[in-house]
């Protein structure tokens, strides 16, 4: 049963187009049911994230029909979909789904979130009743391939974001980073990303400080933390095991002296300080203090650069692993289709056998000699069974003859030299 993937992603289409093609969670069930009305379509899963919208299908439907359906469901016309999308069939479609699940097709190579999104897309389609044996097997094998890619290669072991890199540094300093207190200074996108990552990691306590108190309070509310008055920042520095700062201040807002006093009050418990601001928020001289581990944006970028290269190196291993799973799935698919053909062949041969046997029984009941009837039955069976393949061979064009004759010799175990 043919497999098709129709979609667009961060490589093929700008954000403005991806937004128009996205499916909201509230419309997904109805969209899946509607897709089943495409002529010949048997199974469908819709994967819709901020970076991609993909329709993964199995059935006897055409690519044009699927494109028309997606155009009708979104704010994109068929010409735009063809210009900015991609259509993959059979083995290429299988390989694409496996690569997506493994993070090999992501904007950030090896990012882990996509596997959860793939699983959710399958669960949504399964719940809507649009998954059958082919896509069920496809997504099971995609999940296996993705898990093995992450466990057997380094594709996801090296942080490639400031938040990941910063927490990895903190883990080298603290035995259990989740038991620490983080003080985040600023209220921009970078602080938001750090806060979300730290919260997801289960950090014990998050403190937020910003010149505009309302913005610090909003961050604290979103991430279940506490906000601090900016005027009292120095007083709260001793509470910070992990200090993260990213403001637009033209001069440092945390001085060496303030850090010195904080370390003294901490009784030499270490501080991991991440200064993501440009210009810097933390006086570089604070890094000379004992028990202060100060990292600036260039330090984190150097880690990210090394890790991105490590991921690219690991991607080659992951690609090989994914291809092995693709080969296994295609073998299963072809064997399954071969089983259906064998079933049809058995059914046809049984029908012919029943007809010939009925004629032979009637002859015997009339009193005909069995010595005549039985050989006639055998000859009739052979002629009836071989009529269709013999006709196909004789009527085949010359260019198809070698392949057909070779197939017949293999199927019937004939001597190549005869």
Order of alpha helices (4+ residues) and beta strands (2+ residues): beta-alpha-alpha-beta-beta-alpha-alpha-beta-alpha-alpha-alpha-alpha-beta-alpha-beta-alpha-beta-alpha-beta-alpha-beta-beta-alpha-alpha-alpha
